[in-house]
């Protein structure tokens, strides 16, 4: 009778986090949870871009101010990732993910409540601060838990969150904008916060506990992991590679919606269709590219995709007025190839870390990734101008900049070597 009573009071297995090493079922649940967290993190960042025309009208913003609104998220993400790198190895990884995700959800809800540009900018900065740590921890979990032979496929699953956000998140959020005028541009942030609450609850039972590996936990030793990470030349090559990867995409991406609606006459009501078409394709191609990376080499597949991505980058930044379906055709290939190269690219970066320092390495890499995104959108925001007629000018120069960064990343990819060490 006592054993029955004790078993009755124990928490059910479904509510308990799995233990390492993971079974195939638990590994799948972990990847789905990480993809869910990544989905809301990416959606929160992505949605600001198609909202650009509405926000610029609502707050009477210049292109530079809008660029700052985009980059505020990523600047604070970079700063928080650097700060996290000093302490992240001191804590259980599961606890870091759950606490930061809860704070991220609150910050996203504050974006929806912001009554002015300054307060919206502040809320975006807060969301970025916690999102930066999350971005690092998601890839850290993949490196810690998933064997090297399957890491490209696992990265593809998690990185498909970008595709899902463009397939479902961005179109549905834009649909709310048009269908609920009383909420307007605030609707997407409310949807993201609500979805995040559900995913946080599910993540509690699927993310395994990974205790700290530090043996010396004195605060005087806080900077030791960072010094150890930065002492390796291969890590530096990986960081430069990440920076170029971000510059090759986010000089162009934040201004696609603005350029399309202002210069090309693309209807704002069709923006949801643009992101739906691109995301629907990348949802399948992202995972396919991950399997190709595992089979044929991560650096090799990255180089091929990056070179192919030059074509839609130039097309989207130089295209004349087109029928709406012609523009969607171009943007769909842009999303497939530009986002597709991130899958093998981030698998290259994740595998470059020494396993015992992966948490610190990925935190610093998240900082580089966020800083690169912020710098890219800011530079593009100040290159792009609006003439007296309100049209966007110099977007073609942004395209050339993105192509230059992409070619540089292709050159560097082969020199970023995987560090197996004591890895799987």
C-alpha positions in Angstrom: 0.0 0.0 0.0 2.8 2.4 0.8 4.4 1.8 -2.6 1.1 2.7 -4.2 0.8 5.8 -2.2 4.4 6.9 -3.1 3.9 6.2 -6.8 0.7 8.2 -6.7 2.5 11.2 -5.3 5.4 11.0 -7.7 5.3 13.3 -10.7 4.4 11.5 -13.9 7.3 10.8 -16.3 5.9 13.2 -18.9 6.5 16.1 -16.5 10.0 15.2 -15.8 13.0 16.3 -17.9 14.8 13.4 -19.7 18.2 12.2 -18.5 21.4 11.8 -20.6 22.2 10.1 -22.8 18.9 10.7 -24.6 16.8 8.0 -26.2 15.7 8.6 -29.9 12.3 9.7 -28.6 13.7 12.1 -26.1 16.2 13.5 -28.6 13.3 14.2 -31.0 11.3 15.9 -28.2 14.3 18.0 -27.3 14.9 19.1 -30.9 11.2 20.1 -31.2 11.3 22.1 -28.0 14.5 23.9 -29.1 12.9 24.5 -32.5 9.9 26.0 -30.7 12.0 28.3 -28.6 14.0 29.3 -31.7 10.7 29.9 -33.6 9.4 32.5 -31.1 12.9 34.0 -30.8 13.1 34.3 -34.6 9.5 35.4 -35.0 10.0 38.2 -32.5 13.0 39.5 -34.5 11.5 38.8 -38.0 8.1 40.4 -37.5 9.6 43.9 -37.1 10.7 43.8 -40.8 7.3 43.4 -42.6 5.9 45.8 -40.0 8.4 48.4 -41.2 5.9 50.4 -43.4 3.3 50.5 -40.6 5.7 51.5 -37.9 7.3 54.2 -40.0 3.9 55.7 -40.6 2.7 55.3 -36.9 5.8 56.9 -35.4 6.9 59.0 -38.4 10.3 57.3 -38.6 13.3 57.7 -40.9 15.0 54.7 -42.5 17.8 55.2 -40.0 15.4 55.2 -37.0 13.8 52.0 -38.4 17.2 50.5 -38.8 17.9 51.3 -35.1 14.6 49.6 -34.1 15.8 46.5 -35.9 19.4 46.6 -34.6 18.5 47.5 -31.0 17.3 43.9 -30.5 20.5 42.5 -31.9 22.9 44.9 -30.2 21.5 44.0 -26.7 21.5 40.4 -27.7 25.2 40.7 -28.5 25.9 42.4 -25.1 23.9 39.9 -23.1 25.7 37.0 -24.9 29.1 38.4 -23.9 28.0 38.9 -20.3 26.5 35.4 -20.3 29.9 34.0 -21.5 31.5 35.0 -18.3 29.1 33.0 -16.1 27.2 30.6 -18.3 29.5 27.6 -17.4 28.6 28.1 -13.7 24.9 27.1 -14.1 22.8 24.2 -15.1 22.0 24.7 -18.8 18.3 23.8 -18.4 17.8 26.5 -15.7 19.4 29.1 -17.9 17.1 28.3 -20.8 13.9 28.3 -18.8 14.7 31.5 -16.9 15.8 33.4 -20.0 12.9 32.2 -22.0 10.4 33.4 -19.4 12.0 36.8 -19.3 12.0 37.0 -23.1 8.2 36.3 -23.1 7.6 39.2 -20.7 9.8 41.6 -22.8 7.9 40.6 -26.0 4.6 41.4 -24.3 6.0 44.8 -23.3 6.6 45.5 -27.0 2.9 45.1 -27.7 2.1 47.6 -24.9 4.7 50.3 -25.9 2.9 53.7 -26.5 5.8 55.4 -28.2 8.9 54.8 -30.3 11.3 55.3 -27.4 9.4 52.7 -25.2 9.1 50.3 -28.1 12.9 50.6 -28.7 13.5 49.9 -25.0 11.2 46.8 -25.0 12.9 45.6 -28.2 16.3 45.9 -26.4 15.1 43.9 -23.4 13.7 41.1 -25.7 17.0 41.0 -27.5 19.0 40.8 -24.3 17.3 37.5 -23.3 17.0 36.3 -26.8 20.8 36.6 -27.3 21.4 34.1 -24.4 18.7 31.8 -25.8 20.2 31.7 -29.2 23.5 30.6 -27.7 22.0 28.0 -25.5 20.0 26.4 -28.3 23.1 25.7 -30.3 25.0 24.7 -27.2 22.4 22.0 -26.5 22.8 20.6 -30.0 26.6 20.5 -29.6 26.4 18.9 -26.1 23.7 16.3 -26.8 23.6 15.4 -30.5 26.5 13.3 -32.0 28.6 15.0 -34.6 27.4 12.6 -37.4 23.8 13.8 -36.9 24.5 17.4 -36.0 23.9 18.9 -39.4 20.5 17.3 -39.5 19.7 18.5 -36.0 20.8 22.0 -36.8 18.6 21.8 -39.9 15.6 21.0 -37.7 16.2 23.8 -35.2 17.1 26.3 -38.0 13.9 25.4 -39.7 12.3 27.6 -37.1 13.1 30.5 -39.5 11.1 28.7 -42.2 8.2 28.0 -39.8 8.1 31.6 -38.7 7.8 32.8 -42.3 5.3 30.0 -43.2 3.0 30.5 -40.2 4.2 33.1 -37.8 4.8 36.1 -40.0 1.7 35.6 -42.3 -0.6 34.9 -39.4 0.7 37.9 -37.5 0.2 40.1 -40.5 -3.3 38.7 -40.9 -4.0 39.7 -37.3 -2.7 43.2 -38.2 -5.3 43.6 -41.0 -8.1 41.7 -39.3 -7.9 43.3 -35.9 -7.4 47.0 -36.6 -7.8 47.9 -33.0 -4.5 46.1 -32.2 -2.7 46.9 -35.5 1.0 46.3 -35.4 0.8 45.3 -31.7 -1.0 42.0 -32.6 2.2 40.0 -33.7 3.9 40.7 -30.4 0.8 39.5 -28.4 0.6 36.4 -30.5 4.3 35.6 -30.0 4.1 36.1 -26.2 1.1 33.9 -25.9 2.7 31.1 -28.0 5.9 31.5 -25.9 3.9 30.7 -22.7 2.7 27.4 -24.2 6.1 26.4 -25.5 7.8 27.3 -22.1 5.5 24.9 -20.4 6.3 22.1 -22.9 10.0 22.8 -22.7 10.0 22.0 -18.9 9.5 18.3 -19.6 11.7 17.9 -22.7 15.0 19.8 -22.0 17.5 17.7 -20.1 19.5 18.9 -17.2 23.2 19.5 -18.0 25.1 20.4 -14.8 28.0 22.7 -14.8 31.4 21.2 -15.7 33.4 23.7 -13.7 35.4 22.3 -10.9 36.6 25.8 -9.7 33.5 28.0 -9.3 35.2 31.0 -7.6 34.2 34.3 -9.1 37.9 35.1 -9.6 37.8 32.5 -12.3 34.9 34.0 -14.2 37.0 35.1 -17.1 39.0 32.0 -17.4 36.6 30.2 -19.9 36.6 33.3 -22.1 40.4 33.5 -22.2 40.5 29.8 -23.0 38.1 30.2 -25.9 39.9 33.2 -27.3 43.2 31.5 -27.1 42.3 29.2 -30.0 42.8 30.5 -33.5 40.1 28.2 -34.9 37.6 29.8 -32.7 38.5 33.2 -34.1 38.1 31.9 -37.6 34.6 30.7 -36.7 33.7 34.1 -35.3 34.8 35.9 -38.4 32.9 33.4 -40.4 29.7 34.1 -38.4 30.1 37.8 -38.8 30.4 37.5 -42.6 27.4 35.1 -42.6 25.3 37.8 -40.9 26.6 40.6 -43.1 25.7 38.6 -46.2 22.0 38.4 -45.3 20.9 41.1 -42.9 22.1 44.0 -44.9 19.3 43.1 -47.3 16.6 41.2 -45.3 15.2 44.0 -43.1 14.4 46.3 -46.1 12.8 43.8 -48.4 9.2 44.7 -47.4 9.9 48.4 -47.4 11.6 48.4 -50.8 8.9 46.1 -52.3 6.0 48.2 -51.1 7.5 51.6 -51.7 9.5 51.2 -54.9 7.9 48.2 -56.6 4.3 48.9 -55.7 3.9 45.5 -54.0 0.6 45.6 -52.0 1.1 45.5 -48.3 -1.8 43.1 -48.0 0.3 40.6 -50.1 3.3 40.7 -47.7 1.9 37.7 -45.8 1.8 35.8 -49.1 5.4 36.7 -49.8 6.6 35.3 -46.5 4.3 32.3 -46.7 5.7 31.3 -50.1 9.3 31.7 -49.0 8.8 30.0 -45.7 6.8 27.1 -47.1 9.7 26.2 -49.4 12.5 26.7 -46.8 10.6 24.5 -44.3 11.4 21.5 -46.5 14.7 22.7 -48.0 16.3 23.6 -44.7 16.2 20.1 -43.3 17.2 18.7 -46.7 20.3 21.0 -46.7 21.1 19.7 -43.2 21.1 16.1 -44.4 23.2 17.0 -47.4 25.7 18.7 -45.0 26.0 15.5 -43.0 26.5 13.4 -46.1 28.7 15.5 -48.3 30.5 17.8 -45.8 29.2 20.9 -44.0 31.7 23.4 -45.5 31.3 22.0 -49.0 27.5 22.3 -48.9 27.7 25.8 -47.4 30.0 27.0 -50.2 27.6 25.7 -52.9 24.5 27.3 -51.3 26.3 30.6 -50.6 27.5 31.0 -54.2 24.0 30.2 -55.5 22.6 32.8 -53.0 24.4 35.6 -54.8 21.8 35.4 -57.7 18.7 36.2 -55.6 20.6 38.8 -53.5 21.4 40.7 -56.7 18.0 40.1 -58.1 16.1 41.4 -55.1 18.2 44.6 -54.8 18.2 45.4 -58.5 14.8 44.3 -59.7 12.6 46.8 -61.6 8.8 46.9 -61.2 7.4 43.4 -61.6 4.0 41.7 -61.3 3.3 40.6 -57.7 3.8 37.0 -58.6 7.2 37.7 -60.2 8.5 39.4 -57.1 7.2 36.5 -54.9 9.1 34.1 -57.2 12.4 36.0 -56.6 11.9 36.4 -52.9 11.1 32.7 -52.5 14.4 31.7 -54.0 16.1 34.4 -51.8 14.7 32.8 -48.7 15.5 29.3 -49.8 19.2 30.0 -50.5 20.0 32.8 -48.1 18.4 31.1 -45.2 19.5 27.7 -46.4 23.2 28.5 -46.2 22.7 29.2 -42.4 22.1 25.5 -41.8 25.4 24.1 -42.9 27.1 27.4 -41.9 26.0 27.1 -38.3 26.8 23.4 -38.2 30.3 24.4 -39.2 30.5 26.9 -36.4 28.9 24.7 -33.7 31.4 21.9 -34.5 34.4 24.3 -34.3 34.2 24.5 -30.5 36.3 22.5 -28.0 33.5 20.5 -26.3 34.4 21.5 -22.7 34.2 25.2 -23.6 31.1 25.0 -25.9 28.8 27.0 -23.6 31.2 29.9 -23.5 32.1 29.5 -27.2 28.5 29.6 -28.3 27.7 32.5 -26.1 30.4 34.6 -27.7 29.4 33.3 -31.1 25.8 34.5 -30.3 27.2 37.9 -29.5 29.1 38.0 -32.8 26.0 36.8 -34.6 23.8 39.5 -33.0 26.4 42.2 -33.4 26.8 41.2 -37.1 23.1 41.4 -37.6 22.9 44.8 -35.9 25.9 46.3 -37.8 24.5 45.0 -41.1 21.0 46.5 -40.6 22.5 49.8 -39.3 25.0 50.1 -42.2 22.2 49.3 -44.7 19.9 51.8 -43.0 22.3 54.6 -43.5 23.3 53.6 -47.0 19.6 53.5 -48.1 18.0 56.9 -48.4 14.6 58.2 -49.5 14.3 60.8 -52.2 11.8 63.7 -52.2 9.2 61.4 -53.8 9.6 59.0 -50.9 11.3 56.2 -53.0 14.1 54.1 -51.6 17.5 54.7 -53.1 20.9 52.9 -53.0 19.4 49.5 -52.2 21.6 48.2 -55.0 24.7 49.2 -53.1 23.4 47.1 -50.1 23.2 44.2 -52.5 26.8 44.6 -53.5 27.9 44.7 -49.9 26.0 41.5 -49.1 27.6 39.7 -52.1 31.1 40.8 -50.9 30.5 39.4 -47.4 29.1 36.2 -48.9 32.1 35.6 -51.1 34.4 36.3 -48.2 32.5 33.7 -46.1 32.9 31.1 -48.9 36.7 31.7 -48.9 36.9 31.3 -45.1 34.6 28.3 -44.6 37.1 25.6 -45.4 39.6 27.0 -42.8 37.1 26.6 -39.9 37.9 23.0 -38.6 35.7 20.7 -36.5 37.1 20.1 -33.0 36.2 16.6 -32.0 38.3 16.3 -28.8 36.2 14.4 -26.2 33.1 15.1 -28.3 30.5 12.5 -29.4 
